[in-house]
Amino acid sequence: MNAYENLEVWWITGAQLLYGGDAVVAVDAHSKEMVDGLNASGELPVKIVYKGTANSSKEVEELMRAATVSDSCVGVITWMHTFSPAKMWIHGLQQLRKPLLHLHTQYNAEIPWDTMDMDFMNLNQSAHGDREFGHICARMHVRRKVVVGHWTNPETRRRIAVWQRVAAAWADAQDMRVIRFGDQMNNVAVTDGDKVAAEMQLGYHVDYCPVSELMEYWKKVDEKRVDELFAEYLSLYDYEPEIAQPGTEKNTAVRNAARAELAIRDCLADKGAKAFTTNFDDLGTDDINDPKFVGFDQIPGLASQRLMAEGIGFGAEGDWKSAALYRTVWYMTRGLEGGCSFLEDYTLNFDGNRSSILQAHMLEVCPLIAEQKPRLEVHFLGIGIRKAQTARLVFTSRPGDGITATVIDMGNRFRLIVNDVECIKSKPLPKLPVASALWIPKPDFETGAAAWILAGGTHHSCFSYALTAEYWEDYAEMAGIEMVRIDADTTIAAFRRELRYNEVYYLLNQ
């Protein structure tokens, strides 16, 4: 099933009536053929719906207004087949609140040198019609992506597909509710931020939910559902034999982890939330030995791992920005090979030109990036309010190129920081039974780490094997936020200059 089957991208062709009705009929026929060809290619994740030619300011405005209010439309593609006077696009562009892709293409691939006449020229005017449209977008500061290439070219279709995925994820974020179970970890700056500004700029809404309310769901979980989920665990993962033995300490820990997962699922479903955070210092009533104890007996790490695999955003220690961003990463990558996860810079490995950073967390790493079948284990965890036997999935990530990203609040703007990385083979961690990844930030450990720190990057980030910088460039453009990229060509001197130039730009444009 297509993950985006209920979504649409609208195609609007620019034209005018100067060249007569026959020309408009030809423009319409060509546009339909092009849209049908793009949809039939199988290379685009979101169906394109042809909305006809726009020949006047009134027609443009009606189409843009309809796109803005449509629940299924996630973006608009415009193409100027003929010369379309740009002043007739002004009011429509003022109405549009959906992502815009300007496709600079042409119906025919080559010039028909021997037969081209003035009628052909009047009809096929994309060469300057698209420049006229581009001018008005620039004059109006309309955020957009420009794709140049023939519509039958696979590279053109690939770039459209990237934009479609980002547009779909952007639409998903506009009604995203993030639930914070507990508050942020005390005194941590980078995981906090302006929630009002985030909703205004990025779309998602962040709410607080006291753990006491979550415990009401925990108390209502039916034991039969716990049995069923426990059996699902054993069918999906390798596991320690003691886990399957009723009454043992590890069996009890896993069953309690299943109850916690069901409670969180029920709470998120009732609230219509797509993402959540936890805080290991807030898990319910403090004294686990109290006969009236109501609370998680362990950090719900297993629940977080499994919910991330299904697309529920997660951020540790109350990191709501990472929770929302992970949901967006997962949504953009639906149907693509690879995986994604919330990760944390854990510790450094200095090893010459193979120096790297171990990525892990106490528990919460998504199994979508696992190289091998995850193993369900129970171990003592001595951090936070619950120092207890705690269930988790243990694995290492597979080698390969990927990209990681984070969003930080700079006070006067949000900054998206993106780093290309190379995941390398990790080594066993017999004394640290957690899920982990090991990567070398590009262009190398020293430069990549220094640039990330200079930009103010978080210790949490959202990683993907499938995404590239182009996805994040499109996302930053849609969101209207700053983006800095650390890649194979980064130098610290140039990166410092970019940060300083950006600072001036945003100060002047407040």
PyMOL commands that set and color helices and strands:
alter all, ss='L'
color gray80, all
select helices_A, chain A and resi 21-40+57-69+86-95+118-123+126-139+154-173+195-202+211-220+223-236+241-244+249-271+301-309+316-318+320-332+352-354+367-369+445-454+469-479+492-508
alter helices_A, ss='H'
color red, helices_A
select strands_A, chain A and resi 8-14+47-54+73-80+100-104+145-148+177-181+205-209+238-239+275-277+313-315+340-349+356-360+375-381+388-394+400-409+414-423+436-441+460-464+482-486
alter strands_A, ss='S'
color yellow, strands_A
deselect
rebuild
show_as cartoon
